[in-house]
Amino acid sequence: MPHDFVADDDDELLKKKRRPPSKASVFLPPNSPSLSRRILVLILVLAVACLIVGVAGIAFSAAALRRPPRIVTVFRCGRSQDTLRAFRSKSLAAGGREEEVVAPRPKLLALVGVYTGFSAANRRAALRSIWFPSDPDALSRFDQATGLALRFVIGQTKDSRNMTALKKEIDIHRDFILIDADEDNLNLPHKTLEFFKAAFNLFDAEFYVKADDDIYLRPDRLATLLAKDRAHRFSYIGCMKKGPVITNPNMKWYESSGKLIGNEYFLHADGPIYALSADTVAFLANARNESLRFFNNEDVTIGSWMLAINVNHEDNKALCEPTCSPTSIAVWSNPRCLDRCNLKDKLMKLHNISMCSNSSTLPPEDEDDYDER
């Protein structure tokens, strides 16, 4: 037995000598720490890196949330501009009130664009002393109280003196919409299209109203009229009329394209004031200028476009009364007050009549005269 044990030990020793030595890991040198220790160190390094990235992300997010929103002064559409919102945006930024963001497209009952020109500063002054708000604060309060935004509408000129004078007036009153129309070669049909395009992009209104600067307007009654429920999405509201087509070039209201119309004009609203619903103006705002036919006269041009749209012609004589009445909305007369007349005196006389300025606004349910004729 002892001999057998000795033989077995010799055989085992011989196998150990013949066994090839184990290869060192290609990843770990012979004298390196164990694999588990290396993995632990690697995990700790990655954890620290992730923690740093996470803390940095949280800090960035917190800073972004605390940062006030940037004022986006969306009061411009191409070369068109609402000067009141431009003023309010700059005032908020200057006063450190950046958190009060100017509305990009304020929602209104109606935008009333009062057409004016560079030679009509006296007319604008007259209106501001009677029914048009006289300063930016009054204009803002009026917008909020009535849902009507009143703005003078004017185009561009190459006359630097006129532009300088207009800028000074804007700096005081801030009550203009500047549109991309050439006032030097005034073309009212083109100006009207540019107005509606700019108005639609600058304001989210239920109605867009065009008015002349020589009318006496009751904005409260206009708001009452426009606030009525209507079954038609496409509305065209004004003093509707027809009349003979003037084809004599020596006469006023000459129509060079009269042969396309015939002897009598189609039904259309008189030019001093009329209103179009939002869907109607959207059609015009999205139309290409070259796709629309322009006639010599603005009211005829608008009326022709309305024939291409399925509008409801809403005739309302309260928009064209020659004298004030309990239901009059706009007062004006033919012949119109041209530059040679004193518009301020004329309008002030109307304003001093109690029936014009102090009579109450009739509620919609009592306004039979407002019904469509």
C-alpha positions as CSV (number, residue, x, y, z in Angstrom):
1,M,0.0,0.0,0.0
2,P,2.6,2.6,0.8
3,H,4.3,1.9,-2.5
4,D,1.0,2.5,-4.4
5,F,0.5,5.9,-2.7
6,V,4.0,7.0,-3.7
7,A,3.4,5.9,-7.3
8,D,0.2,7.9,-7.4
9,D,1.9,11.0,-6.0
10,D,4.6,10.7,-8.7
11,D,2.0,10.4,-11.4
12,E,0.1,13.5,-10.2
13,L,3.3,15.5,-10.0
14,L,4.2,14.4,-13.6
15,K,0.8,15.6,-14.9
16,K,1.2,19.0,-13.2
17,K,4.6,19.5,-14.9
18,R,3.2,18.6,-18.3
19,R,0.1,20.9,-18.0
20,P,0.6,24.1,-19.9
21,P,0.7,27.3,-17.8
22,S,-2.6,29.3,-17.8
23,K,-2.7,32.3,-20.2
24,A,-2.9,35.7,-18.7
25,S,-6.0,37.7,-19.5
26,V,-5.7,39.9,-22.6
27,F,-7.6,42.6,-20.6
28,L,-5.8,42.4,-17.3
29,P,-2.1,42.4,-16.8
30,P,-0.7,39.6,-14.6
31,N,-0.3,41.9,-11.6
32,S,-3.5,44.0,-12.1
33,P,-6.4,44.3,-9.5
34,S,-9.2,41.8,-9.9
35,L,-11.8,42.2,-12.6
36,S,-14.6,42.8,-10.0
37,R,-12.7,45.7,-8.6
38,R,-12.2,47.3,-12.0
39,I,-15.9,46.9,-12.9
40,L,-16.8,48.5,-9.6
41,V,-14.6,51.5,-10.3
42,L,-16.0,51.9,-13.8
43,I,-19.6,51.8,-12.5
44,L,-18.7,54.5,-9.9
45,V,-17.2,56.8,-12.6
46,L,-20.2,56.4,-14.8
47,A,-22.6,57.1,-11.9
48,V,-20.7,60.3,-11.0
49,A,-20.8,61.4,-14.7
50,C,-24.6,60.7,-14.9
51,L,-25.2,62.6,-11.7
52,I,-23.3,65.7,-13.0
53,V,-25.2,65.6,-16.3
54,G,-28.6,65.2,-14.4
55,V,-27.8,68.1,-12.0
56,A,-26.8,70.3,-15.0
57,G,-30.1,69.4,-16.8
58,I,-32.2,70.2,-13.8
59,A,-30.4,73.5,-13.3
60,F,-30.9,74.5,-17.0
61,S,-34.6,73.5,-16.9
62,A,-35.2,75.5,-13.7
63,A,-33.5,78.6,-15.3
64,A,-35.6,78.2,-18.4
65,L,-38.8,78.0,-16.4
66,R,-37.9,81.1,-14.3
67,R,-37.0,83.1,-17.4
68,P,-40.0,85.4,-18.4
69,P,-41.4,84.7,-21.9
70,R,-39.9,86.7,-24.7
71,I,-42.2,89.4,-26.0
72,V,-43.2,88.5,-29.6
73,T,-44.4,91.7,-31.1
74,V,-46.6,90.2,-33.8
75,F,-48.2,93.6,-34.8
76,R,-46.7,93.6,-38.2
77,C,-47.8,91.9,-41.4
78,G,-45.4,92.5,-44.3
79,R,-45.2,96.3,-44.4
80,S,-48.5,96.7,-42.5
81,Q,-48.4,97.5,-38.8
82,D,-50.7,98.2,-35.9
83,T,-49.1,101.1,-34.2
84,L,-50.9,100.7,-30.9
85,R,-49.6,97.2,-30.3
86,A,-46.1,98.3,-31.4
87,F,-46.2,101.0,-28.7
88,R,-47.5,98.7,-26.0
89,S,-44.9,96.1,-26.8
90,K,-42.0,98.6,-26.5
91,S,-43.5,100.1,-23.4
92,L,-43.7,96.7,-21.6
93,A,-40.1,95.9,-22.6
94,A,-38.9,99.3,-21.4
95,G,-40.7,99.0,-18.1
96,G,-39.4,95.5,-17.3
97,R,-42.8,93.9,-17.7
98,E,-41.8,91.4,-20.3
99,E,-44.2,88.8,-18.7
100,E,-47.1,90.8,-20.1
101,V,-47.0,89.5,-23.7
102,V,-48.8,91.5,-26.4
103,A,-51.5,89.4,-28.0
104,P,-50.4,88.2,-31.4
105,R,-53.8,88.5,-33.1
106,P,-56.3,89.9,-30.6
107,K,-59.9,88.7,-30.7
108,L,-62.5,91.4,-31.3
109,L,-66.1,91.9,-32.3
110,A,-64.9,94.2,-35.0
111,L,-62.0,96.2,-36.4
112,V,-63.1,99.6,-37.7
113,G,-60.6,101.0,-40.2
114,V,-61.2,104.7,-40.8
115,Y,-59.6,105.7,-44.2
116,T,-57.5,108.8,-44.1
117,G,-54.7,110.5,-46.0
118,F,-51.6,112.6,-45.5
119,S,-53.5,115.8,-46.0
120,A,-56.3,114.9,-43.6
121,A,-54.6,115.6,-40.2
122,N,-57.3,118.2,-39.4
123,R,-60.0,115.6,-40.0
124,R,-58.3,113.1,-37.7
125,A,-58.1,115.8,-35.0
126,A,-61.8,116.5,-35.4
127,L,-62.7,112.9,-35.0
128,R,-60.5,112.5,-31.9
129,S,-62.3,115.4,-30.3
130,I,-65.8,113.8,-30.9
131,W,-66.2,110.0,-31.3
132,F,-62.7,108.6,-31.8
133,P,-60.5,107.9,-28.7
134,S,-57.9,110.7,-28.3
135,D,-54.9,108.9,-26.8
136,P,-53.3,105.4,-26.5
137,D,-54.8,104.7,-23.1
138,A,-58.3,105.7,-24.1
139,L,-57.9,103.7,-27.3
140,S,-56.9,100.6,-25.3
141,R,-59.8,101.0,-22.8
142,F,-62.2,101.5,-25.7
143,D,-61.0,98.2,-27.4
144,Q,-61.5,96.3,-24.2
145,A,-64.8,97.9,-23.2
146,T,-66.6,97.6,-26.6
147,G,-64.9,94.9,-28.5
148,L,-64.3,97.4,-31.3
149,A,-60.8,98.5,-32.3
150,L,-60.8,101.8,-34.0
151,R,-57.8,102.7,-36.2
152,F,-57.0,105.2,-38.9
153,V,-55.8,103.5,-42.1
154,I,-53.1,105.0,-44.2
155,G,-50.6,103.8,-46.8
156,Q,-47.1,104.8,-47.7
157,T,-45.5,107.9,-49.4
158,K,-42.1,108.8,-50.8
159,D,-42.6,112.4,-49.5
160,S,-40.2,112.5,-46.5
161,R,-41.9,115.5,-45.0
162,N,-45.3,113.8,-44.9
163,M,-43.8,110.7,-43.4
164,T,-42.0,112.8,-40.7
165,A,-45.3,114.5,-39.9
166,L,-47.1,111.2,-39.7
167,K,-44.5,109.7,-37.4
168,K,-44.9,112.6,-35.0
169,E,-48.6,112.1,-35.0
170,I,-48.2,108.3,-34.5
171,D,-45.9,109.0,-31.5
172,I,-48.7,111.0,-29.9
173,H,-51.8,109.0,-30.7
174,R,-50.7,105.4,-31.7
175,D,-54.0,104.9,-33.5
176,F,-53.0,103.9,-37.0
177,I,-52.8,100.8,-39.1
178,L,-50.0,101.3,-41.7
179,I,-50.7,99.3,-44.8
180,D,-48.8,98.5,-48.0
181,A,-50.6,100.9,-50.3
182,D,-49.2,103.8,-52.4
183,E,-50.9,107.0,-51.2
184,D,-49.0,109.1,-53.9
185,N,-50.9,107.3,-56.7
186,L,-54.0,106.6,-54.6
187,N,-56.1,103.8,-55.9
188,L,-58.9,103.2,-53.5
189,P,-59.9,99.7,-54.7
190,H,-56.3,98.5,-54.2
191,K,-56.0,100.3,-50.9
192,T,-59.2,98.6,-49.8
193,L,-57.9,95.1,-50.6
194,E,-54.6,95.8,-48.8
195,F,-56.6,97.0,-45.8
196,F,-58.6,93.9,-45.6
197,K,-55.6,91.6,-46.0
198,A,-53.7,93.5,-43.3
199,A,-56.7,93.7,-41.0
200,F,-57.3,89.9,-41.3
201,N,-53.7,89.1,-40.4
202,L,-53.4,91.6,-37.6
203,F,-56.8,91.1,-35.8
204,D,-59.1,88.1,-35.2
205,A,-62.3,89.9,-35.6
206,E,-65.9,88.7,-36.3
207,F,-66.3,91.7,-38.6
208,Y,-64.1,94.1,-40.5
209,V,-65.5,97.6,-41.1
210,K,-64.4,100.2,-43.6
211,A,-65.4,103.8,-42.8
212,D,-64.5,107.2,-44.2
213,D,-63.1,110.0,-42.1
214,D,-66.0,112.4,-42.7
215,I,-68.9,110.5,-41.0
216,Y,-70.4,110.9,-37.5
217,L,-70.4,107.4,-36.0
218,R,-72.1,105.9,-33.0
219,P,-69.7,103.0,-32.1
220,D,-72.0,101.7,-29.5
221,R,-74.8,101.2,-32.0
222,L,-72.4,99.8,-34.5
223,A,-71.4,97.2,-31.9
224,T,-75.0,96.4,-31.2
225,L,-75.7,95.8,-34.9
226,L,-72.7,93.6,-35.4
227,A,-73.3,91.5,-32.3
228,K,-76.6,90.2,-33.6
229,D,-76.9,86.5,-34.3
230,R,-76.9,85.8,-38.0
231,A,-77.6,82.6,-39.9
232,H,-75.1,83.5,-42.6
233,R,-71.4,83.1,-42.2
234,F,-70.7,85.3,-45.2
235,S,-72.3,88.7,-44.5
236,Y,-72.0,92.0,-46.3
237,I,-73.7,94.8,-44.3
238,G,-74.2,98.4,-45.6
239,C,-76.6,100.8,-47.3
240,M,-77.3,98.8,-50.4
241,K,-77.9,100.6,-53.7
242,K,-78.1,100.4,-57.4
243,G,-77.7,103.0,-60.1
244,P,-76.8,103.8,-63.7
245,V,-73.3,103.1,-64.8
246,I,-71.3,106.2,-65.7
247,T,-69.5,105.7,-69.0
248,N,-68.7,109.4,-69.8
249,P,-65.0,110.0,-68.9
250,N,-65.8,113.6,-68.1
251,M,-68.2,112.8,-65.3
252,K,-67.6,112.0,-61.7
253,W,-67.8,108.2,-60.9
254,Y,-66.7,107.3,-64.4
255,E,-66.4,103.6,-64.9
256,S,-63.9,102.6,-67.6
257,S,-65.0,99.0,-67.5
258,G,-68.7,99.9,-67.7
259,K,-69.3,97.6,-70.7
260,L,-68.6,94.6,-68.5
261,I,-71.4,95.8,-66.2
262,G,-74.2,97.0,-68.5
263,N,-76.5,100.0,-68.0
264,E,-77.0,99.5,-64.2
265,Y,-74.8,98.6,-61.3
266,F,-75.5,95.4,-59.4
267,L,-76.5,95.7,-55.7
268,H,-73.6,97.0,-53.6
269,A,-73.0,98.9,-50.4
270,D,-72.4,102.6,-50.4
271,G,-68.7,103.4,-49.8
272,P,-68.6,105.6,-46.6
273,I,-69.2,102.6,-44.3
274,Y,-69.8,98.9,-44.7
275,A,-68.9,95.7,-42.9
276,L,-67.8,92.3,-44.0
277,S,-67.9,89.2,-41.8
278,A,-64.7,87.3,-41.0
279,D,-65.3,84.5,-43.5
280,T,-65.9,87.0,-46.2
281,V,-62.6,88.8,-45.5
282,A,-60.8,85.5,-45.2
283,F,-61.7,84.9,-48.9
284,L,-60.2,88.3,-49.9
285,A,-57.2,87.9,-47.7
286,N,-56.2,84.6,-49.4
287,A,-56.9,85.8,-52.9
288,R,-54.1,86.7,-55.2
289,N,-54.3,90.4,-56.3
290,E,-54.0,89.5,-60.0
291,S,-57.0,87.1,-59.7
292,L,-59.4,89.9,-58.7
293,R,-61.0,92.4,-61.1
294,F,-60.7,96.1,-60.1
295,F,-63.2,98.7,-61.2
296,N,-62.6,102.5,-61.0
297,N,-64.7,102.9,-57.9
298,E,-64.1,101.2,-54.5
299,D,-67.7,100.4,-53.6
300,V,-68.4,98.9,-57.0
301,T,-65.2,96.8,-56.8
302,I,-66.1,95.4,-53.4
303,G,-69.7,94.8,-54.6
304,S,-68.3,92.8,-57.6
305,W,-66.2,90.6,-55.3
306,M,-69.2,89.9,-53.2
307,L,-71.0,88.5,-56.2
308,A,-68.2,85.9,-56.4
309,I,-68.9,84.9,-52.8
310,N,-72.1,83.5,-51.5
311,V,-72.7,86.5,-49.2
312,N,-75.9,87.7,-47.6
313,H,-76.5,91.3,-48.7
314,E,-77.8,93.0,-45.5
315,D,-79.3,96.4,-46.2
316,N,-79.3,98.8,-43.2
317,K,-80.2,102.4,-43.7
318,A,-79.2,103.3,-40.2
319,L,-75.6,103.3,-41.6
320,C,-76.3,106.2,-44.0
321,E,-78.7,108.6,-42.4
322,P,-78.5,112.3,-43.3
323,T,-79.4,113.4,-39.8
324,C,-79.4,111.9,-36.4
325,S,-82.2,109.7,-35.2
326,P,-82.9,107.3,-32.3
327,T,-81.5,104.5,-34.4
328,S,-78.8,106.2,-36.6
329,I,-75.4,104.5,-36.6
330,A,-73.6,106.6,-39.1
331,V,-74.6,110.0,-40.3
332,W,-73.3,111.5,-43.5
333,S,-74.8,113.1,-46.6
334,N,-74.3,113.7,-50.3
335,P,-72.7,115.9,-51.4
336,R,-69.9,114.8,-49.1
337,C,-67.9,117.2,-47.0
338,L,-64.8,117.9,-49.0
339,D,-61.6,119.6,-47.9
340,R,-63.0,123.1,-48.5
341,C,-65.6,122.6,-45.7
342,N,-64.9,122.8,-42.0
343,L,-65.5,119.2,-41.1
344,K,-64.8,119.8,-37.4
345,D,-67.5,122.4,-37.2
346,K,-69.9,120.2,-39.1
347,L,-69.3,117.2,-36.9
348,M,-69.3,119.3,-33.7
349,K,-72.8,120.6,-34.6
350,L,-74.0,117.1,-34.9
351,H,-72.3,116.1,-31.6
352,N,-74.0,119.0,-29.7
353,I,-77.4,117.7,-30.8
354,S,-78.7,115.5,-28.0
355,M,-80.3,113.1,-30.5
356,C,-76.8,112.4,-31.9
357,S,-74.6,112.1,-28.9
358,N,-76.8,111.5,-25.8
359,S,-79.6,109.2,-27.1
360,S,-79.5,105.7,-25.7
361,T,-78.2,102.6,-27.4
362,L,-81.2,100.5,-28.2
363,P,-81.0,96.8,-27.1
364,P,-80.9,94.3,-30.0
365,E,-84.4,92.9,-29.4
366,D,-86.0,96.4,-29.8
367,E,-84.1,97.4,-32.9
368,D,-86.6,96.6,-35.6
369,D,-84.9,99.1,-37.9
370,Y,-81.8,97.0,-37.7
371,D,-83.5,94.1,-39.4
372,E,-82.5,93.2,-42.9
373,R,-84.5,95.0,-45.5
